[in-house]
């Protein structure tokens, strides 16, 4: 039995290849170790630590340490048992440390995408079978929706969670997104290199820090309902040898079958839904940049949800990153992003809650500096306007320094 020593090199499982310099923020959520196709067993260990604080704004000022450990193992069932196209994967998470969002800033979207329940958790345990030369795949087990839906290569460099899962999902639906997961089934169909379609059905019961602290109890309660997600993706200029500027465009939506309270205090609603559009496009690539292509990429995402049963009814994120901005640092990535989260006008006024029709906005500037193949350093600055869409909290400046190790 061979054991592979490997690093993450893709943004998400089954997504297009990431830029030459892997965004450390995105690498945290990659499924399945690289090298599994060449070995019976492959493993991956990721450790992230960061110190961040808000010297200005929020409710009060302070600084915290946060950490994140993920250990994953993949088994190639083709090599191990002769089951062609089959693989097994599982991982364990240990988020730890204080939360700057909860203690000081009180923003909606969470300033750090490693912020999670402080407990060791069985996060993933799934079986996948590929058919028709990988054009179709079936996955079943304990999974998360934000592994294969909502994603953007360009936005993967940012640290604020607004650029991860859309707010119309994370703020409205109790769904299987980091740091919790749920039993589910995922189908993916890729009839051509340019087009793909994926769909997933999850249990509506994801547990929590108190009801399922270590994510070891698998439940399918009737009252939890079901969550359905569908996403179509179209890729341009990504075939080998294509000299055009690559782009990826996605359209997706979800439906949750549970009952939801009315935002204005009226009758409850059966079911909730939402939709989003994601666009990634490289708009400039330097010539003769070798194995670490330099260039500018832009990103936009829009999300919508019904205002009568949701806290967030509209959101927008946009941004850009430049790979190799400095001549002697070809793999570094410089990023600048903006996010806007709008609160439904139907939300009832509250002295300590979001103001109806108000919003939270965010500016983030970040710089990813790979030290070598397994170590990244990333300074990051965020300016959060109207944290939590609440007048009690002042606009906040957040400073972050992150260290990421991947083995």
GIQUIQUI-V959068 format. One record per residue. N is the residue number from 1. RES is the residue in one small letter. PHI is phi in whole degrees, 0 to 359 (999 if undefined). PSI is psi in whole degrees, -180 to 180 (NA if undefined). D_CENTER is the distance of its C-alpha to the mean C-alpha in whole Angstrom. Layout:
n;res;phi;psi;d_center
N;RES;PHI;PSI;D_CENTER
N;RES;PHI;PSI;D_CENTER
This chain:
n;res;phi;psi;d_center
1;x;999;126;33
2;x;267;147;31
3;x;238;121;28
4;x;270;140;26
5;x;255;116;25
6;x;213;162;21
7;x;240;158;18
8;x;289;139;15
9;x;221;9;15
10;x;228;154;13
11;x;295;-52;9
12;x;217;160;9
13;x;301;138;12
14;x;67;12;14
15;x;263;164;12
16;x;301;157;15
17;x;301;141;16
18;x;282;172;14
19;x;301;166;16
20;x;303;-40;19
21;x;266;111;18
22;x;291;123;15
23;x;299;121;12
24;x;298;-37;12
25;x;298;-42;9
26;x;285;-34;7
27;x;299;-22;10
28;x;297;-25;9
29;x;247;20;7
30;x;283;134;9
31;x;271;152;12
32;x;62;120;15
33;x;297;144;17
34;x;295;146;19
35;x;95;-1;23
36;x;294;-29;23
37;x;293;-20;25
38;x;256;-3;27
39;x;221;163;28
40;x;288;-43;28
41;x;230;138;26
42;x;225;149;23
43;x;226;162;21
44;x;212;136;18
45;x;233;129;18
46;x;235;133;16
47;x;231;131;17
48;x;231;135;16
49;x;226;147;18
50;x;209;151;18
51;x;241;127;21
52;x;216;154;20
53;x;201;165;22
54;x;241;92;23
55;x;293;-15;27
56;x;223;136;27
57;x;83;-168;26
58;x;77;-159;24
59;x;281;-50;27
60;x;221;173;28
61;x;258;148;27
62;x;183;179;26
63;x;221;150;24
64;x;219;164;22
65;x;249;137;21
66;x;230;148;18
67;x;221;164;17
68;x;207;130;15
69;x;234;133;16
70;x;227;130;15
71;x;236;123;18
72;x;233;148;17
73;x;229;132;20
74;x;243;144;21
75;x;237;125;24
76;x;276;102;25
77;x;286;-17;28
78;x;293;-51;29
79;x;288;-34;31
80;x;281;-41;31
81;x;234;-3;33
82;x;79;17;33
83;x;270;98;31
84;x;299;132;30
85;x;75;12;26
86;x;251;145;25
87;x;212;156;23
88;x;235;137;22
89;x;219;143;19
90;x;210;151;18
91;x;213;163;16
92;x;233;138;17
93;x;246;151;15
94;x;220;82;17
95;x;286;142;15
96;x;205;162;18
97;x;106;172;20
98;x;281;162;20
99;x;252;118;18
100;x;295;-37;19
101;x;299;-50;18
102;x;288;-36;20
103;x;272;-33;23
104;x;230;-47;23
105;x;272;-43;21
106;x;62;41;20
107;x;275;163;18
108;x;289;-50;16
109;x;276;-11;12
110;x;78;118;12
111;x;291;-23;13
112;x;234;129;11
113;x;279;6;8
114;x;256;-1;10
115;x;296;125;12
116;x;198;178;13
117;x;302;133;16
118;x;279;80;19
119;x;200;154;20
120;x;286;127;20
121;x;230;136;18
122;x;284;105;18
123;x;269;-47;14
124;x;231;145;15
125;x;198;96;18
126;x;221;159;19
127;x;244;134;21
128;x;233;140;21
129;x;232;127;24
130;x;258;143;24
131;x;230;163;27
132;x;51;54;29
133;x;55;45;28
134;x;73;8;24
135;x;286;-24;24
136;x;227;138;23
137;x;220;151;21
138;x;233;130;21
139;x;231;138;19
140;x;218;142;20
141;x;143;-156;19
142;x;273;118;17
143;x;219;177;13
144;x;228;146;10
145;x;289;-32;9
146;x;279;11;5
147;x;280;-36;7
148;x;230;-7;9
149;x;246;156;8
150;x;75;-9;7
151;x;284;156;6
152;x;218;130;9
153;x;295;-44;10
154;x;294;-41;12
155;x;283;-9;9
156;x;296;-16;8
157;x;281;-21;11
158;x;281;152;10
159;x;260;-25;10
160;x;290;139;10
161;x;292;-11;7
162;x;301;-29;9
163;x;270;3;7
164;x;262;-103;4
165;x;284;135;5
166;x;302;144;9
167;x;295;-30;11
168;x;294;-16;14
169;x;262;-55;12
170;x;294;-31;11
171;x;269;-13;14
172;x;248;-31;16
173;x;245;134;15
174;x;274;85;15
175;x;243;175;13
176;x;281;80;11
177;x;231;156;8
178;x;316;131;8
179;x;257;22;10
180;x;243;158;12
181;x;223;180;13
182;x;205;157;16
183;x;298;140;18
184;x;193;176;18
185;x;228;134;19
186;x;233;135;17
187;x;242;139;19
188;x;226;132;19
189;x;234;127;21
190;x;231;83;22
191;x;293;-22;25
192;x;212;162;25
193;x;299;-21;23
194;x;269;-26;22
195;x;236;139;21
196;x;215;153;19
197;x;223;132;19
198;x;225;149;17
199;x;216;150;17
200;x;214;148;16
201;x;235;126;18
202;x;240;155;17
203;x;295;143;19
204;x;281;-2;19
205;x;256;108;20
206;x;258;-5;17
207;x;74;-174;19
208;x;202;-174;19
209;x;296;-27;20
210;x;258;-40;23
211;x;277;-22;24
212;x;207;64;22
213;x;303;-39;21
214;x;254;8;21
215;x;57;35;19
216;x;256;-8;22
217;x;260;114;24
218;x;265;116;23
219;x;232;147;24
220;x;229;63;24
221;x;290;143;26
222;x;299;-40;28
223;x;291;-17;27
224;x;286;-18;23
225;x;68;-160;23
226;x;223;148;21
227;x;244;126;18
228;x;243;131;18
229;x;234;143;15
230;x;222;139;16
231;x;212;135;15
232;x;248;142;17
233;x;227;141;17
234;x;231;127;19
235;x;246;141;20
236;x;239;143;22
237;x;54;47;24
238;x;239;6;22
239;x;286;152;25
240;x;299;129;27
241;x;89;-5;30
242;x;282;123;28
243;x;271;-2;29
244;x;288;168;27
245;x;277;122;24
246;x;288;148;21
247;x;215;155;19
248;x;223;130;16
249;x;231;129;17
250;x;230;146;15
251;x;226;128;16
252;x;215;170;15
253;x;199;170;16
254;x;215;159;16
255;x;219;129;19
256;x;246;126;19
257;x;274;1;23
258;x;289;177;24
259;x;268;143;26
260;x;230;140;25
261;x;292;149;27
262;x;284;136;28
263;x;297;-28;27
264;x;259;10;30
265;x;89;11;32
266;x;276;-159;33
267;x;294;151;33
268;x;291;158;30
269;x;245;139;28
270;x;269;112;27
271;x;91;155;24
272;x;215;153;21
273;x;215;167;19
274;x;193;165;17
275;x;216;158;16
276;x;208;156;14
277;x;230;135;15
278;x;235;135;13
279;x;227;125;15
280;x;240;132;15
281;x;211;126;19
282;x;280;129;20
283;x;250;-9;23
284;x;204;134;25
285;x;225;127;26
286;x;291;144;29
287;x;283;151;31
288;x;55;43;32
289;x;265;4;29
290;x;70;-145;29
291;x;285;-12;26
292;x;241;79;24
293;x;300;129;24
294;x;267;144;24
295;x;169;176;23
296;x;248;130;21
297;x;235;147;18
298;x;238;162;17
299;x;212;143;15
300;x;216;145;15
301;x;214;135;13
302;x;236;136;15
303;x;231;142;15
304;x;227;146;18
305;x;208;153;19
306;x;300;135;23
307;x;280;-16;24
308;x;281;-11;26
309;x;221;15;24
310;x;226;150;21
311;x;287;-46;20
312;x;253;124;18
313;x;248;-12;20
314;x;205;144;18
315;x;210;156;16
316;x;216;136;16
317;x;230;144;14
318;x;210;156;15
319;x;181;-177;16
320;x;211;157;17
321;x;218;152;17
322;x;237;120;20
323;x;272;125;21
324;x;76;41;24
325;x;295;-38;25
326;x;270;136;28
327;x;303;-41;30
328;x;268;8;30
329;x;229;72;26
330;x;293;-22;25
331;x;261;-3;22
332;x;289;151;21
333;x;234;127;18
334;x;254;128;19
335;x;231;146;17
336;x;222;125;17
337;x;224;156;15
338;x;226;140;16
339;x;223;141;15
340;x;227;125;17
341;x;239;119;17
342;x;257;135;20
343;x;269;135;22
344;x;304;138;24
345;x;289;-14;27
346;x;278;-12;28
347;x;297;134;27
348;x;289;139;30
349;x;301;147;31
350;x;210;143;30
351;x;290;-25;32
352;x;235;21;29
353;x;235;-176;26
354;x;293;146;24
355;x;280;132;27
356;x;304;133;27
357;x;75;3;26
358;x;274;-169;25
359;x;204;164;22
360;x;238;133;19
361;x;236;157;19
362;x;213;136;17
363;x;243;133;18
364;x;227;133;16
365;x;238;132;18
366;x;217;158;17
367;x;219;111;19
368;x;267;122;17
369;x;236;98;20
370;x;293;128;21
371;x;276;-40;24
372;x;203;-164;24
373;x;291;-16;22
374;x;235;5;21
375;x;223;130;20
376;x;233;146;19
377;x;240;139;20
378;x;217;102;18
379;x;283;148;19
380;x;210;140;18
381;x;233;133;19
382;x;231;141;18
383;x;238;114;20
384;x;253;119;20
385;x;260;132;22
386;x;57;58;23
387;x;306;129;21
388;x;67;10;20
389;x;51;38;23
390;x;236;127;25
391;x;292;-14;29
392;x;288;-21;29
393;x;249;133;26
394;x;277;157;27
395;x;307;136;25
396;x;242;139;23
397;x;256;125;23
398;x;242;129;20
399;x;248;134;21
400;x;223;142;19
401;x;227;118;19
402;x;243;140;17
403;x;242;127;18
404;x;236;130;16
405;x;239;134;18
406;x;226;123;18
407;x;235;NA;20
